[in-house]
């Protein structure tokens, strides 16, 4: 007697499956679920930020220092002074297309990340001619300091 073989669905048929209730594809429903989870995570983060005093800032030491140093009277970023700060710290300014929407925000975010990395590596950041110590920076030994001095 011959064995009966069971027919399997074609590859990719899961993605093309349709919900009985809404008529939407499974892929579409999964994308909507992921989007909803991302919005929920963003809302939770903004609540934490708001508890620290500013919805748009994580409130760490560098974010507060940058906000205090480079915020103009109208609340915008003083881009020229911020670029000078990057130069003082020997950091090349991020390559951001300044003509696009949201460019200043992307520039500030990328440069802030570069400054954080620099601060943890060197132990401080220079803002307005003043050295700000980086909490959590690794203590560098004598060999590293001697190599840097030469």
Backbone as CSV, one residue per row, in Angstrom:
resi,resn,N_x,N_y,N_z,CA_x,CA_y,CA_z,C_x,C_y,C_z
1,UNK,0.832,-1.167,0.000,0.000,0.000,0.000,0.891,1.249,0.000
2,UNK,0.590,2.202,-0.831,1.382,3.426,-0.969,1.077,4.389,0.166
3,UNK,2.119,5.035,0.624,1.952,6.020,1.690,1.313,7.284,1.142
4,UNK,0.394,7.831,1.895,-0.235,9.079,1.472,0.672,10.233,1.893
5,UNK,0.898,11.123,0.973,1.709,12.303,1.299,0.773,13.471,1.545
6,UNK,1.147,14.234,2.515,0.331,15.382,2.886,0.824,16.600,2.120
7,UNK,-0.081,17.310,1.532,0.295,18.511,0.797,0.577,19.626,1.795
8,UNK,1.675,20.322,1.577,2.018,21.452,2.437,1.739,22.743,1.677
9,UNK,1.543,23.771,2.440,1.303,25.076,1.816,2.583,25.572,1.174
10,UNK,2.443,26.354,0.157,3.596,26.917,-0.533,4.336,27.884,0.377
11,UNK,5.617,28.024,0.114,6.422,28.970,0.884,5.868,30.372,0.680
12,UNK,5.784,31.098,1.760,5.284,32.470,1.669,3.786,32.576,1.820
13,UNK,3.115,31.453,1.980,1.662,31.530,2.088,1.236,32.151,3.412
14,UNK,2.069,32.011,4.455,1.753,32.612,5.743,1.638,34.126,5.622
15,UNK,2.578,34.724,4.887,2.588,36.165,4.725,1.361,36.654,3.959
16,UNK,0.832,35.786,3.104,-0.322,36.183,2.301,-1.642,35.847,2.980
17,UNK,-1.574,35.166,4.148,-2.792,34.813,4.869,-3.546,36.076,5.244
18,UNK,-4.861,35.953,5.287,-5.705,37.110,5.538,-6.527,36.869,6.797
19,UNK,-6.635,37.892,7.624,-7.454,37.818,8.821,-8.923,37.703,8.427
20,UNK,-9.640,36.812,9.106,-11.064,36.652,8.797,-11.873,37.873,9.189
21,UNK,-11.475,38.509,10.291,-12.265,39.639,10.794,-12.018,40.929,10.026
22,UNK,-10.747,41.262,9.791,-10.448,42.575,9.209,-10.108,42.523,7.729
23,UNK,-9.701,41.379,7.234,-9.312,41.282,5.835,-7.887,41.738,5.583
24,UNK,-7.158,42.103,6.640,-5.776,42.550,6.495,-4.846,41.344,6.454
25,UNK,-3.726,41.477,5.766,-2.767,40.378,5.713,-2.070,40.243,7.052
26,UNK,-1.520,39.069,7.305,-0.828,38.812,8.556,0.380,39.741,8.692
27,UNK,1.107,39.950,7.596,2.258,40.866,7.642,1.826,42.255,8.086
28,UNK,0.733,42.727,7.539,0.229,44.064,7.881,-0.146,44.122,9.362
29,UNK,-0.800,43.090,9.858,-1.181,43.062,11.272,0.048,43.030,12.180
30,UNK,1.081,42.272,11.787,2.310,42.222,12.580,3.031,43.564,12.572
31,UNK,3.039,44.251,11.446,3.659,45.579,11.368,2.928,46.567,12.265
32,UNK,1.598,46.521,12.257,0.812,47.414,13.116,1.091,47.144,14.584
33,UNK,1.257,45.866,14.954,1.550,45.510,16.335,2.915,46.047,16.756
34,UNK,3.939,45.883,15.893,5.274,46.401,16.210,5.255,47.920,16.345
35,UNK,4.504,48.586,15.472,4.413,50.046,15.530,3.765,50.483,16.841
36,UNK,2.730,49.769,17.254,2.053,50.103,18.513,2.985,49.907,19.700
37,UNK,3.801,48.851,19.677,4.755,48.614,20.764,5.811,49.710,20.800
38,UNK,6.282,50.182,19.626,7.275,51.257,19.579,6.703,52.548,20.141
39,UNK,5.454,52.852,19.809,4.816,54.066,20.321,4.673,53.980,21.833
40,UNK,4.337,52.793,22.332,4.192,52.613,23.773,5.536,52.815,24.475
41,UNK,6.612,52.275,23.897,7.945,52.445,24.482,8.353,53.916,24.473
42,UNK,8.051,54.626,23.383,8.370,56.043,23.295,7.595,56.841,24.341
43,UNK,6.334,56.503,24.523,5.516,57.196,25.527,6.078,56.983,26.926
44,UNK,6.512,55.748,27.226,7.100,55.467,28.542,8.386,56.264,28.746
45,UNK,9.216,56.339,27.703,10.470,57.091,27.803,10.183,58.567,28.032
46,UNK,9.197,59.113,27.330,8.868,60.528,27.501,8.350,60.811,28.907
47,UNK,7.643,59.855,29.516,7.188,60.026,30.897,8.378,60.085,31.854
48,UNK,9.371,59.235,31.610,10.582,59.248,32.446,11.313,60.579,32.271
49,UNK,11.438,61.026,31.007,12.090,62.305,30.737,11.332,63.455,31.400
50,UNK,10.007,63.428,31.326,9.196,64.495,31.921,9.388,64.536,33.432
51,UNK,9.537,63.376,34.049,9.758,63.332,35.494,11.091,63.990,35.862
52,UNK,12.043,63.972,34.935,13.341,64.615,35.166,13.312,66.103,34.861
53,UNK,12.220,66.575,34.252,12.089,68.005,34.034,12.024,68.465,32.589
54,UNK,12.324,67.597,31.621,12.284,68.002,30.217,11.882,66.803,29.365
55,UNK,10.796,66.936,28.629,10.282,65.831,27.817,11.244,65.479,26.693
56,UNK,12.041,66.429,26.227,12.911,66.217,25.073,14.354,65.892,25.424
57,UNK,14.647,65.632,26.677,16.034,65.385,27.068,16.101,64.254,28.083
58,UNK,17.156,63.446,27.974,17.330,62.356,28.932,17.766,62.883,30.298
59,UNK,18.279,64.110,30.337,18.628,64.744,31.612,19.949,64.306,32.199
60,UNK,20.814,63.636,31.424,22.109,63.258,31.975,23.023,64.482,32.036
61,UNK,24.202,64.317,32.592,25.103,65.444,32.845,25.462,66.204,31.571
62,UNK,25.704,65.481,30.464,26.110,66.151,29.228,24.925,66.853,28.565
63,UNK,23.770,66.223,28.590,22.584,66.845,27.995,22.261,68.166,28.692
64,UNK,22.363,68.179,30.010,22.086,69.400,30.775,23.146,70.465,30.479
65,UNK,24.411,70.054,30.419,25.493,71.015,30.146,25.353,71.613,28.747
66,UNK,25.024,70.783,27.759,24.856,71.286,26.388,23.650,72.219,26.292
67,UNK,22.586,71.851,26.968,21.377,72.678,26.948,21.661,74.043,27.582
68,UNK,22.347,74.043,28.709,22.656,75.301,29.394,23.626,76.170,28.588
69,UNK,24.547,75.542,27.873,25.584,76.292,27.169,25.175,76.780,25.787
70,UNK,24.351,76.037,25.092,24.100,76.349,23.684,22.646,76.665,23.341
71,UNK,21.819,76.866,24.327,20.428,77.234,24.075,20.339,78.749,23.987
72,UNK,19.732,79.251,22.911,19.575,80.699,22.746,18.315,81.158,23.467
73,UNK,18.085,82.468,23.477,16.918,83.017,24.168,15.599,82.514,23.592
74,UNK,15.571,82.280,22.272,14.324,81.796,21.665,14.188,80.271,21.749
75,UNK,15.129,79.594,22.415,15.033,78.160,22.635,15.709,77.301,21.581
76,UNK,16.306,77.930,20.579,16.967,77.149,19.526,18.423,76.873,19.906
77,UNK,19.080,76.068,19.089,20.461,75.695,19.326,21.400,76.709,18.664
78,UNK,22.395,77.188,19.405,23.416,78.072,18.850,24.424,77.180,18.124
79,UNK,24.194,77.008,16.835,24.950,76.046,16.037,26.426,76.423,15.914
80,UNK,26.736,77.695,15.761,28.138,78.092,15.600,28.932,77.829,16.885
81,UNK,28.349,78.130,18.028,29.035,77.870,19.298,29.177,76.367,19.536
82,UNK,28.176,75.609,19.119,28.224,74.153,19.285,29.319,73.546,18.410
83,UNK,29.441,74.054,17.187,30.513,73.581,16.305,31.886,73.934,16.878
84,UNK,32.000,75.118,17.502,33.263,75.518,18.132,33.594,74.580,19.293
85,UNK,32.578,74.152,20.024,32.774,73.202,21.122,33.309,71.876,20.592
86,UNK,32.761,71.422,19.475,33.248,70.178,18.876,34.716,70.320,18.481
87,UNK,35.059,71.480,17.925,36.444,71.733,17.517,37.370,71.764,18.736
88,UNK,36.913,72.371,19.842,37.700,72.415,21.081,38.002,71.015,21.612
89,UNK,37.108,70.073,21.341,37.266,68.705,21.812,37.883,67.783,20.761
90,UNK,38.408,68.386,19.676,39.029,67.624,18.574,38.083,66.589,17.983
91,UNK,36.825,66.980,17.801,35.811,66.109,17.203,35.381,66.721,15.880
92,UNK,35.403,65.907,14.845,34.950,66.360,13.534,33.424,66.424,13.552
93,UNK,32.875,67.522,13.075,31.417,67.699,13.070,30.748,66.612,12.235
94,UNK,29.588,66.107,12.687,28.897,65.075,11.924,28.488,65.583,10.548
95,UNK,28.494,64.682,9.591,28.117,65.050,8.221,26.605,64.895,8.076
96,UNK,25.901,65.998,8.261,24.443,66.011,8.179,24.041,66.990,7.090
97,UNK,23.137,66.577,6.222,22.608,67.453,5.172,21.733,68.507,5.850
98,UNK,22.265,69.710,6.004,21.573,70.754,6.762,20.381,71.360,6.026
99,UNK,20.132,70.931,4.807,18.989,71.437,4.045,17.718,70.642,4.327
100,UNK,17.848,69.462,4.889,16.691,68.590,5.116,15.959,68.956,6.394
101,UNK,14.688,68.576,6.446,13.852,68.822,7.623,14.431,68.066,8.833
102,UNK,14.548,68.729,9.961,15.048,68.109,11.181,16.555,67.964,11.239
103,UNK,17.263,68.665,10.359,18.712,68.510,10.272,19.414,68.959,11.551
104,UNK,18.962,70.041,12.138,19.632,70.545,13.347,19.482,69.539,14.487
105,UNK,18.331,68.917,14.590,18.121,67.889,15.611,19.024,66.688,15.402
106,UNK,19.147,66.243,14.152,20.042,65.121,13.847,21.499,65.500,14.142
107,UNK,21.872,66.731,13.780,23.230,67.202,14.036,23.513,67.208,15.538
108,UNK,22.587,67.765,16.305,22.752,67.841,17.762,22.843,66.452,18.383
109,UNK,21.997,65.536,17.912,21.996,64.185,18.455,23.308,63.460,18.135
110,UNK,23.731,63.507,16.885,24.970,62.831,16.484,26.176,63.428,17.193
111,UNK,26.241,64.744,17.245,27.370,65.410,17.908,27.369,65.105,19.404
112,UNK,26.194,65.047,20.011,26.098,64.700,21.432,26.628,63.302,21.704
113,UNK,26.308,62.366,20.819,26.816,61.007,20.969,28.339,60.973,20.821
114,UNK,28.848,61.772,19.883,30.305,61.844,19.693,30.980,62.433,20.940
115,UNK,30.364,63.463,21.502,30.916,64.072,22.714,30.886,63.098,23.896
116,UNK,29.809,62.312,24.022,29.720,61.327,25.106,30.845,60.297,24.989
117,UNK,31.055,59.818,23.779,32.109,58.824,23.560,33.476,59.423,23.884
118,UNK,33.690,60.642,23.429,34.955,61.335,23.711,35.144,61.519,25.214
119,UNK,34.079,61.915,25.902,34.163,62.160,27.342,34.512,60.885,28.104
120,UNK,33.919,59.770,27.711,34.222,58.515,28.395,35.643,58.038,28.105
121,UNK,36.128,58.360,26.921,37.474,57.949,26.537,38.540,58.806,27.221
122,UNK,38.340,60.126,27.182,39.332,61.068,27.699,39.111,61.388,29.179
123,UNK,37.856,61.372,29.607,37.548,61.663,31.010,36.925,63.022,31.235
124,UNK,36.853,63.834,30.179,36.257,65.164,30.318,35.797,65.681,28.952
125,UNK,35.046,66.756,28.984,34.618,67.466,27.782,34.886,68.947,28.023
126,UNK,35.331,69.648,26.989,35.561,71.088,27.094,34.355,71.803,26.503
127,UNK,33.679,72.579,27.347,32.524,73.363,26.902,32.746,74.798,27.355
128,UNK,32.828,75.693,26.400,33.043,77.103,26.717,34.373,77.353,27.400
129,UNK,35.388,76.586,27.069,36.708,76.758,27.669,36.865,76.097,29.031
130,UNK,35.806,75.496,29.557,35.861,74.844,30.871,35.828,73.332,30.693
131,UNK,36.646,72.640,31.478,36.652,71.180,31.455,35.570,70.662,32.391
132,UNK,34.690,69.835,31.842,33.675,69.168,32.661,34.057,67.705,32.776
133,UNK,34.240,67.230,33.996,34.597,65.827,34.206,33.424,64.938,33.830
134,UNK,33.738,63.810,33.228,32.712,62.863,32.801,32.521,61.811,33.879
135,UNK,31.340,61.794,34.525,31.106,60.739,35.505,31.047,59.391,34.792
136,UNK,31.656,58.391,35.382,31.648,57.067,34.786,32.779,56.826,33.817
137,UNK,33.636,57.838,33.581,34.772,57.648,32.672,35.809,56.766,33.357
138,UNK,36.475,55.957,32.564,37.497,55.064,33.106,38.703,55.879,33.527
139,UNK,39.263,55.506,34.649,40.499,56.149,35.108,41.631,55.630,34.244
140,UNK,42.387,56.550,33.696,43.486,56.163,32.804,44.765,56.052,33.591
141,UNK,45.526,55.022,33.323,46.785,54.771,34.024,47.889,55.699,33.554
142,UNK,49.027,55.632,34.225,50.164,56.472,33.917,50.724,56.251,32.515
143,UNK,50.714,54.992,32.014,51.245,54.709,30.691,50.422,55.398,29.606
144,UNK,49.111,55.379,29.758,48.235,56.003,28.762,48.432,57.507,28.747
145,UNK,48.562,58.108,29.929,48.765,59.558,30.009,50.127,59.946,29.443
146,UNK,51.154,59.140,29.719,52.493,59.437,29.210,52.537,59.329,27.684
147,UNK,51.871,58.349,27.150,51.824,58.186,25.692,51.091,59.339,25.042
148,UNK,50.047,59.830,25.697,49.269,60.955,25.162,50.084,62.241,25.201
149,UNK,50.907,62.421,26.245,51.689,63.641,26.392,52.808,63.730,25.351
150,UNK,53.313,62.589,24.916,54.432,62.623,23.952,53.979,62.718,22.523
